[in-house]
Amino acid sequence: SRCFVWQAHRARLWIEGVSNAWLSGEEGSCYFWQERERGQMASEIGFLNPTCVVDAGRGSGLGTRKVSVGRALIRLAQSAVTKPAQLVRDEEESRFVHVNTGKTGGGRIRTHCAVAGKPARKSGKVDLLLLHGVLGSTYSFKRILEPLSKIGGGQCVAFDRPPFGLSSRPRPFSWALTGGRVNPYSLDFGRRHAQGVMEEFKMDKVVAVGHSMGASLAIQMAVNHPGRVRALVLIAPATRLTRSRIRLPNFMLFFFKIPIIASILFFIAVGKRATCRASFEKMLERYYFDSSRLDCDDVFYGYTRPNRHSGWVRGAVEIVRAMRDYDSSDDARRLDIPVLILSASHDKIVQRPEVEHLQECIPHAEFQTISDCGHNPHEEKPDVLLGMIDDWLKRNETAL
């Protein structure tokens, strides 16, 4: 039985390695890989773009020979994969920190954060904590991070929550062995993670800005930390989390109870589409009202980058396994702090009735709609969004 478990573990690691190698190609260019004659693999240079390996081989005068994709994938699965730090652009104002999630949380977790401004120390100034939703990351807030720090007069911090972005993606079993009692992919852990980020950056009073699923996390934080979370900004809030939001067949959700089978099925179902340009263009239609307002190449890189380093399959599988039906309505009714709800007129992800239900749960909340905008107003219409938040913060300055 021990031998079987060990072989199953190795098979799962191989699947994860294969998936990373397969996704490393750009739009189907992964049919053949180049291998240097001395036996070093393309992964040693970095397989984000296979053409760089070809260029490096020609420039150095080393001969190359084509290797079948199967052979290359097997070797890539056994070799090192791209590290998160290698995926950070030079111009990005971000850093990796080890955030303490407490004893029950499981200790310290390596977290990718984007920071702007300095901690608020004077009265009338406030720090802002940005909480992304599913598929989001620090990249999602890059257009509003710096402006929000100036509006609040303090520090503005965004961080990647597992399994999204570039933060570490721990294995739940290993995490439990180190003392973690909370699944690192659950919403409860997200709250502990956010609290650890606040401690790390010494944020005493915070306005939590939550987008989509991040809005549920923001509400949970406000209820559990009423003294530190002074106000909430909920952008296109998804406060009813159910497995029906996951666009996977029901039979696959059943097999997700077995990690190794889930990894294989997920790779078959998603596979190359996770970094495919055609699939990305479909996402643009679903998440944005007018994609012509965006730099599509930059958005493509920002949203597919997390899928290009180790553990992307494991993370995707584990968050599905950890997801439970959750309704923020009860917590929302307990809020007694200023709340701003921002809805998008053409949101295809969060339907209007869901937002109206949240508004009924928080009668004192201020409700505004951003016209001609999709699910991501902080990317599609950042100036309009910033103007609304700025005006609202000025009106509620005494409560902060």
Disulfide bonds with the S-S distance in Angstrom:
none
